[in-house]
């Protein structure tokens, strides 16, 4: 690797890492705001919050790595142009295209790494994130003692507390209404004092009651009312989901599957479609066999008299409609999986596309600041992802093929980038004269650089 290649790659490292950190932070915060209401008030342990944030990173990397490539390319080539380094390269007799070769090579390597990441690492991490998100969703908020109002946080119980001593935790004037389970009828419990004991290892709360009464219907004689007094009574409240329970999650969505897994699903769907088509053929043959009799070569499976009339006709057409609808559902599932497969590759190879569009735009703008780089990049991000998201929606509805939908953005943006590279870096095409004023320095500056290189004095 030559000195110029190492220099170009080294110049891209800092802006790439800086843009990656900023864009990842922005996307993490945006995603965190969506799950903030899920975390708020549920008493989620700190380790779960940290793990949730950690599991968000791979998903954001799949998007922010290509975006960071565009920012780094714009900033680097913009700085080279503004500092006159492109002038020095041209004055030394080296083509500007030589600056682009190592960057394209690095983007190709990065694209291949992102293909592996999107297809092998990301599905497993997405599965772990979905499982943890589901566990947090099942967790109920910590019990909040509210004085003077009925507490309905406990299944089957409605609790009213008159007052609470915040220093000792003693409860006063406890009234409990129990709905009743099985053969037991409802009952009311009244106690002068009480104390709440939390037992998180058992996912249980124990309410210790003192000096109270139990009012209930006699289960042996429903017509009789019974009142029982007690000095101390303990009520165990379990199954509250107060702790974060981690469970195995067997279901996987399309974003939690590798390309191989989705290909297997697609093969299964196509087999189901063939079975449905065979059922349609049998239904039609049965109908025609009953209607045409010996004129139809395939006899019906039964020789029983079959009812005719409007109801029979409606039933026949409804069967066909249901079978056709089943085929359409399977075809949509196939399109959805094919879209996700194509997306794993198209987004990864957008790194090369962003280099092709970023390098000439950076030279045209002649700005090397991160603000300018992010600002210009935002325009191309919007264009690219509008194509991507719009294409995904159209492909899911089977208006266009998944390959066209997912690679269309790369083709359009890449074609513009190739044109700009050909005109600015290689000076090809009919537009080279109009662009030459942008990249070609004044003759006196070129001559001065050439003289300095040969050691001549003016």
C-alpha positions as CSV (number, residue, x, y, z in Angstrom):
1,X,0.0,0.0,0.0
2,X,1.4,3.3,-1.1
3,X,1.9,6.5,1.0
4,X,-1.0,8.2,-0.7
5,X,-3.4,5.3,0.0
6,X,-2.4,5.1,3.7
7,X,-2.8,8.9,4.0
8,X,-6.3,8.8,2.5
9,X,-7.4,6.0,4.7
10,X,-6.0,7.6,7.8
11,X,-7.8,10.9,7.0
12,X,-11.1,9.0,7.0
13,X,-10.7,7.3,10.3
14,X,-11.4,10.3,12.7
15,X,-14.4,11.7,10.9
16,X,-15.9,8.2,10.5
17,X,-15.6,7.4,14.2
18,X,-16.8,10.9,15.2
19,X,-19.9,10.6,12.9
20,X,-20.5,7.1,14.1
21,X,-20.5,8.2,17.7
22,X,-22.8,11.2,17.1
23,X,-25.3,9.4,14.8
24,X,-25.5,6.3,17.1
25,X,-26.1,8.5,20.1
26,X,-28.9,10.3,18.3
27,X,-30.6,7.1,17.2
28,X,-30.2,5.5,20.6
29,X,-31.8,8.4,22.3
30,X,-34.6,8.5,19.7
31,X,-35.3,4.8,20.3
32,X,-34.9,5.1,24.0
33,X,-37.7,7.7,24.1
34,X,-40.0,5.2,22.5
35,X,-39.4,2.6,25.3
36,X,-39.1,5.2,28.1
37,X,-42.7,4.9,29.1
38,X,-42.2,1.1,29.4
39,X,-39.3,1.6,31.8
40,X,-40.8,4.4,33.8
41,X,-42.5,3.4,37.0
42,X,-41.9,-0.4,36.5
43,X,-39.0,-0.7,38.9
44,X,-36.8,-2.2,36.2
45,X,-33.4,-3.1,37.7
46,X,-30.4,-1.2,36.5
47,X,-28.8,-4.2,34.8
48,X,-31.9,-4.7,32.6
49,X,-31.8,-1.0,31.5
50,X,-28.1,-1.2,30.7
51,X,-28.6,-4.5,28.8
52,X,-31.5,-3.0,26.8
53,X,-29.3,-0.1,25.8
54,X,-26.5,-2.4,24.8
55,X,-28.8,-4.6,22.7
56,X,-30.0,-1.4,20.9
57,X,-26.5,-0.7,19.6
58,X,-26.3,-3.4,16.8
59,X,-29.6,-2.4,15.3
60,X,-28.4,1.2,15.1
61,X,-25.0,0.2,13.7
62,X,-26.7,-1.4,10.7
63,X,-27.9,2.1,9.8
64,X,-25.3,4.4,11.2
65,X,-22.2,2.7,9.7
66,X,-23.2,3.5,6.1
67,X,-24.3,7.0,7.1
68,X,-20.9,7.5,8.8
69,X,-19.2,6.5,5.6
70,X,-21.0,9.2,3.7
71,X,-20.2,11.8,6.4
72,X,-16.5,10.8,6.5
73,X,-16.1,10.9,2.7
74,X,-17.7,14.3,2.4
75,X,-15.6,15.8,5.2
76,X,-12.3,14.3,4.0
77,X,-12.6,15.2,0.3
78,X,-14.1,18.6,1.3
79,X,-11.1,19.3,3.5
80,X,-8.7,18.1,0.8
81,X,-10.3,20.5,-1.7
82,X,-10.5,23.5,0.6
83,X,-6.8,23.0,1.7
84,X,-5.6,22.8,-1.9
85,X,-4.3,19.2,-1.6
86,X,-6.3,18.2,-4.7
87,X,-4.3,20.9,-6.5
88,X,-1.1,19.4,-5.3
89,X,-2.1,16.0,-6.5
90,X,-3.1,17.2,-9.9
91,X,0.1,19.3,-10.2
92,X,2.2,16.2,-9.4
93,X,0.7,14.5,-12.4
94,X,-1.4,12.1,-10.4
95,X,-5.1,11.7,-11.3
96,X,-7.7,12.5,-8.7
97,X,-9.1,9.1,-9.3
98,X,-6.0,7.7,-7.5
99,X,-7.4,9.3,-4.3
100,X,-10.6,7.3,-4.6
101,X,-9.2,3.8,-5.1
102,X,-8.2,3.1,-1.5
103,X,-11.4,4.6,-0.2
104,X,-13.5,2.4,-2.5
105,X,-11.4,-0.6,-1.4
106,X,-12.0,0.1,2.2
107,X,-15.7,0.6,1.6
108,X,-15.9,-2.8,-0.2
109,X,-14.3,-4.5,2.8
110,X,-16.6,-2.7,5.2
111,X,-19.6,-3.7,3.1
112,X,-18.6,-7.4,3.3
113,X,-18.2,-7.1,7.0
114,X,-21.7,-5.5,7.3
115,X,-23.2,-8.4,5.2
116,X,-21.9,-10.8,7.8
117,X,-23.0,-8.5,10.6
118,X,-26.5,-8.1,9.2
119,X,-27.0,-11.7,8.5
120,X,-25.4,-13.5,11.4
121,X,-25.0,-11.1,14.4
122,X,-27.9,-8.8,14.1
123,X,-30.7,-11.4,14.0
124,X,-29.5,-13.0,17.2
125,X,-29.2,-9.6,19.0
126,X,-32.6,-8.6,17.8
127,X,-34.0,-11.8,19.2
128,X,-32.4,-11.1,22.6
129,X,-33.7,-7.5,22.5
130,X,-37.3,-8.7,21.7
131,X,-37.2,-11.2,24.5
132,X,-36.0,-8.7,27.1
133,X,-38.5,-6.1,25.9
134,X,-41.3,-8.7,26.3
135,X,-40.0,-9.6,29.8
136,X,-40.1,-5.9,30.8
137,X,-43.6,-5.5,29.3
138,X,-44.9,-8.3,31.5
139,X,-43.4,-6.8,34.7
140,X,-45.9,-4.9,36.7
141,X,-45.0,-1.6,38.5
142,X,-43.9,-1.7,42.1
143,X,-46.9,-1.6,44.5
144,X,-47.6,2.0,45.5
145,X,-49.4,2.5,48.8
146,X,-52.1,5.1,48.3
147,X,-53.9,6.3,51.3
148,X,-57.7,6.9,51.1
149,X,-58.3,5.2,47.8
150,X,-58.9,1.6,46.8
151,X,-55.8,-0.2,45.5
152,X,-56.5,-2.6,42.7
153,X,-53.0,-3.7,41.9
154,X,-53.6,-7.2,43.5
155,X,-55.6,-9.6,41.4
156,X,-58.9,-10.5,43.2
157,X,-58.4,-8.0,46.0
158,X,-59.4,-4.4,46.5
159,X,-57.6,-2.7,49.4
160,X,-58.4,0.5,51.2
161,X,-56.0,2.0,53.8
162,X,-57.1,4.9,55.9
163,X,-53.6,6.1,57.0
164,X,-49.9,5.1,57.0
165,X,-47.0,5.9,59.4
166,X,-44.2,6.6,56.9
167,X,-41.6,6.2,59.7
168,X,-42.6,2.7,60.9
169,X,-44.5,1.5,57.8
170,X,-47.6,0.7,60.0
171,X,-50.9,0.8,58.2
172,X,-54.1,2.0,60.0
173,X,-57.7,1.2,59.1
174,X,-57.2,-1.6,56.6
175,X,-60.3,-2.7,54.6
176,X,-60.0,-5.6,52.1
177,X,-62.7,-6.8,49.8
178,X,-61.9,-10.2,48.3
179,X,-63.7,-11.3,45.1
180,X,-63.7,-15.0,46.0
181,X,-62.3,-17.9,44.0
182,X,-63.8,-21.3,43.2
183,X,-66.4,-22.4,45.7
184,X,-65.4,-19.7,48.1
185,X,-67.7,-16.7,48.1
186,X,-66.6,-13.0,48.4
187,X,-65.6,-11.7,51.8
188,X,-64.6,-8.5,53.6
189,X,-61.6,-8.2,56.0
190,X,-61.4,-5.2,58.4
191,X,-58.3,-4.7,60.6
192,X,-57.2,-1.9,62.8
193,X,-53.5,-2.2,62.0
194,X,-51.4,-3.8,59.3
195,X,-47.9,-4.2,57.9
196,X,-46.8,-5.0,54.4
197,X,-43.9,-7.4,53.9
198,X,-42.2,-7.7,50.4
199,X,-40.8,-11.1,49.4
200,X,-39.4,-10.5,45.9
201,X,-37.6,-13.8,45.8
202,X,-41.0,-15.5,45.8
203,X,-42.7,-12.8,43.8
204,X,-45.0,-12.4,46.8
205,X,-46.3,-9.7,49.2
206,X,-47.5,-10.7,52.7
207,X,-50.0,-8.4,54.4
208,X,-49.9,-8.9,58.2
209,X,-53.2,-7.8,59.8
210,X,-53.8,-7.2,63.5
211,X,-57.0,-6.9,65.6
212,X,-59.6,-7.4,62.9
213,X,-62.7,-9.3,61.7
214,X,-63.6,-11.4,58.7
215,X,-67.1,-11.0,57.2
216,X,-68.3,-13.7,54.9
217,X,-71.1,-15.9,53.8
218,X,-71.2,-19.4,55.4
219,X,-70.2,-21.7,52.5
220,X,-72.1,-24.6,54.1
221,X,-75.2,-22.5,54.5
222,X,-75.4,-19.7,52.0
223,X,-78.3,-18.1,53.8
224,X,-76.2,-17.5,56.9
225,X,-73.8,-14.6,57.5
226,X,-70.6,-15.3,59.5
227,X,-68.2,-12.9,61.3
228,X,-64.9,-14.1,62.6
229,X,-62.5,-12.1,64.8
230,X,-58.7,-12.5,64.9
231,X,-55.7,-11.0,66.7
232,X,-53.4,-11.7,63.8
233,X,-54.0,-12.8,60.3
234,X,-51.6,-13.0,57.3
235,X,-52.8,-12.5,53.7
236,X,-50.4,-13.8,51.0
237,X,-50.6,-12.1,47.6
238,X,-48.7,-14.0,44.9
239,X,-48.4,-14.0,41.1
240,X,-47.9,-10.2,41.0
241,X,-45.0,-10.2,38.5
242,X,-43.2,-7.7,40.6
243,X,-39.8,-9.1,39.6
244,X,-38.3,-9.2,36.1
245,X,-38.7,-12.8,34.9
246,X,-36.6,-13.8,32.0
247,X,-38.3,-16.4,29.8
248,X,-37.2,-18.2,26.6
249,X,-38.8,-16.8,23.5
250,X,-39.2,-19.3,20.7
251,X,-41.0,-17.0,18.2
252,X,-38.8,-15.1,15.8
253,X,-39.9,-12.3,13.5
254,X,-38.3,-11.7,10.1
255,X,-35.7,-9.3,11.7
256,X,-34.7,-12.0,14.1
257,X,-33.9,-14.6,11.4
258,X,-30.9,-15.2,9.1
259,X,-31.2,-15.3,5.3
260,X,-31.0,-19.1,5.5
261,X,-33.9,-19.3,8.0
262,X,-36.1,-17.1,5.9
263,X,-35.3,-19.1,2.8
264,X,-36.5,-22.2,4.6
265,X,-39.7,-20.4,5.5
266,X,-40.2,-19.3,1.9
267,X,-39.8,-22.9,0.7
268,X,-42.4,-23.9,3.3
269,X,-44.8,-21.2,2.1
270,X,-44.5,-22.3,-1.5
271,X,-45.3,-25.9,-0.5
272,X,-48.4,-24.6,1.3
273,X,-49.4,-22.6,-1.8
274,X,-49.1,-25.8,-4.0
275,X,-51.3,-27.6,-1.5
276,X,-53.9,-24.9,-1.7
277,X,-53.9,-24.9,-5.5
278,X,-54.4,-28.7,-5.4
279,X,-57.4,-28.2,-3.2
280,X,-58.8,-25.6,-5.6
281,X,-58.5,-28.0,-8.5
282,X,-60.3,-30.7,-6.5
283,X,-63.1,-28.4,-5.5
284,X,-63.6,-27.3,-9.2
285,X,-63.4,-30.9,-10.4
286,X,-66.0,-31.9,-7.8
287,X,-68.3,-29.1,-8.9
288,X,-68.0,-29.8,-12.6
289,X,-68.3,-33.6,-12.1
290,X,-71.7,-33.0,-10.3
291,X,-72.9,-30.5,-12.9
292,X,-71.8,-32.2,-16.1
293,X,-71.9,-35.8,-15.0
294,X,-70.5,-38.2,-17.6
295,X,-69.4,-35.3,-19.8
296,X,-66.7,-34.4,-17.3
297,X,-63.8,-37.0,-17.3
298,X,-63.2,-36.7,-13.5
299,X,-66.0,-38.1,-11.5
300,X,-67.0,-36.6,-8.1
301,X,-65.7,-38.3,-5.0
302,X,-69.2,-39.0,-3.7
303,X,-72.3,-40.2,-5.6
304,X,-74.7,-38.7,-3.0
305,X,-77.2,-36.2,-4.2
306,X,-75.8,-32.7,-3.7
307,X,-78.1,-29.8,-3.1
308,X,-78.3,-27.2,-5.8
309,X,-79.5,-23.7,-5.9
310,X,-78.3,-20.2,-4.8
311,X,-77.0,-21.4,-1.4
312,X,-74.9,-24.1,-3.0
313,X,-73.5,-21.7,-5.6
314,X,-72.6,-19.2,-2.8
315,X,-70.9,-21.9,-0.8
316,X,-68.9,-23.0,-3.8
317,X,-67.7,-19.5,-4.6
318,X,-66.9,-18.7,-1.0
319,X,-64.7,-21.8,-0.8
320,X,-62.8,-20.6,-3.9
321,X,-62.5,-17.1,-2.5
322,X,-61.2,-18.4,0.9
323,X,-58.6,-20.6,-0.8
324,X,-57.5,-17.7,-3.0
325,X,-57.2,-15.5,0.0
326,X,-55.0,-18.1,1.7
327,X,-52.7,-18.0,-1.3
328,X,-52.5,-14.2,-1.2
329,X,-51.6,-14.3,2.5
330,X,-48.8,-16.7,1.8
331,X,-47.5,-14.7,-1.2
332,X,-47.4,-11.6,1.0
333,X,-45.4,-13.5,3.6
334,X,-43.0,-14.6,0.9
335,X,-42.6,-11.0,-0.3
336,X,-42.0,-9.8,3.3
337,X,-39.2,-12.4,3.8
338,X,-37.6,-11.7,0.4
339,X,-37.6,-8.0,1.2
340,X,-35.8,-8.6,4.5
341,X,-33.2,-10.8,2.8
342,X,-32.5,-8.2,0.1
343,X,-32.3,-5.5,2.7
344,X,-29.5,-7.3,4.6
345,X,-27.3,-7.0,1.5
346,X,-28.5,-3.7,-0.1
347,X,-28.0,-1.6,3.1
348,X,-24.5,-3.2,3.6
349,X,-23.4,-2.3,0.1
350,X,-24.7,1.2,0.5
351,X,-21.3,2.0,2.0
352,X,-19.8,1.8,-1.6
353,X,-22.7,3.9,-2.9
354,X,-22.1,6.6,-0.3
355,X,-18.4,6.8,-1.2
356,X,-19.3,7.3,-4.9
357,X,-21.7,10.1,-4.1
358,X,-19.8,11.6,-1.1
359,X,-16.3,12.1,-2.7
360,X,-17.4,14.3,-5.7
361,X,-19.9,16.3,-3.6
362,X,-17.2,16.9,-1.0
363,X,-14.8,18.3,-3.7
364,X,-17.6,20.5,-5.1
365,X,-18.6,22.0,-1.7
366,X,-15.0,22.4,-0.5
367,X,-16.0,22.2,3.1
368,X,-14.4,19.9,5.6
369,X,-16.4,20.7,8.8
370,X,-18.5,18.1,10.5
371,X,-21.5,20.4,10.5
372,X,-21.3,20.8,6.7
373,X,-20.7,17.1,6.3
374,X,-23.7,16.1,8.5
375,X,-25.9,18.7,6.8
376,X,-25.2,17.6,3.3
377,X,-25.3,14.0,4.3
378,X,-28.8,14.5,5.8
379,X,-30.1,15.3,2.3
380,X,-28.8,12.1,0.8
381,X,-29.9,10.1,3.9
382,X,-33.5,11.3,3.4
383,X,-33.4,10.6,-0.4
384,X,-31.9,7.1,0.2
385,X,-34.2,6.0,3.0
386,X,-37.3,7.4,1.3
387,X,-36.5,5.1,-1.6
388,X,-35.7,2.3,0.8
389,X,-38.8,2.6,3.0
390,X,-41.1,3.3,0.1
391,X,-39.8,0.4,-1.8
392,X,-40.2,-1.9,1.2
393,X,-43.8,-0.8,1.5
394,X,-44.5,-1.4,-2.2
395,X,-42.8,-4.8,-2.2
396,X,-44.7,-5.9,0.9
397,X,-47.9,-5.2,-1.0
398,X,-46.5,-7.0,-4.0
399,X,-46.6,-4.0,-6.3
400,X,-42.9,-4.4,-7.3
401,X,-40.3,-7.1,-6.8
402,X,-38.3,-7.2,-3.5
403,X,-35.0,-7.0,-5.4
404,X,-36.1,-3.8,-7.3
405,X,-37.5,-2.3,-4.1
406,X,-34.4,-2.8,-2.0
407,X,-31.7,-2.2,-4.6
408,X,-33.5,0.7,-6.3
409,X,-32.0,3.3,-3.9
410,X,-28.5,1.9,-4.5
411,X,-28.9,2.0,-8.2
412,X,-30.3,5.5,-8.4
413,X,-27.9,7.1,-5.9
414,X,-25.0,5.0,-7.2
415,X,-25.7,6.1,-10.8
416,X,-25.6,9.7,-9.8
417,X,-22.4,9.1,-7.9
418,X,-20.8,7.3,-10.8
419,X,-21.6,10.2,-13.1
420,X,-20.1,12.7,-10.8
421,X,-17.0,10.5,-10.3
422,X,-16.6,10.2,-14.0
423,X,-16.9,13.9,-14.6
424,X,-14.9,15.3,-11.6
425,X,-12.3,12.6,-10.9
426,X,-11.8,11.1,-14.4
427,X,-12.9,14.1,-16.5
428,X,-15.0,12.0,-18.8
429,X,-18.3,12.8,-20.5
430,X,-19.8,15.9,-22.1
431,X,-20.0,17.7,-18.7
432,X,-16.2,17.7,-18.0
433,X,-15.7,21.3,-19.2
434,X,-18.4,22.7,-16.9
435,X,-17.0,20.9,-13.9
436,X,-13.4,21.7,-14.7
437,X,-13.7,25.2,-13.2
438,X,-14.6,23.6,-9.8
439,X,-11.6,21.2,-9.5
440,X,-9.0,22.8,-11.8
441,X,-6.9,25.5,-10.0
442,X,-5.6,28.6,-11.6
443,X,-2.7,28.1,-14.0
444,X,-0.3,30.2,-12.0
445,X,-0.9,28.1,-8.9
446,X,-0.3,24.9,-10.8
447,X,2.9,26.3,-12.3
448,X,4.2,27.4,-8.9
449,X,3.7,24.0,-7.4
450,X,5.4,22.4,-10.4
451,X,8.4,24.7,-10.0
452,X,8.7,24.0,-6.4
453,X,8.7,20.2,-7.1
454,X,11.5,20.6,-9.7
455,X,13.5,23.1,-7.6
456,X,13.3,26.0,-10.1
457,X,13.1,29.6,-9.1
458,X,10.8,32.1,-10.5
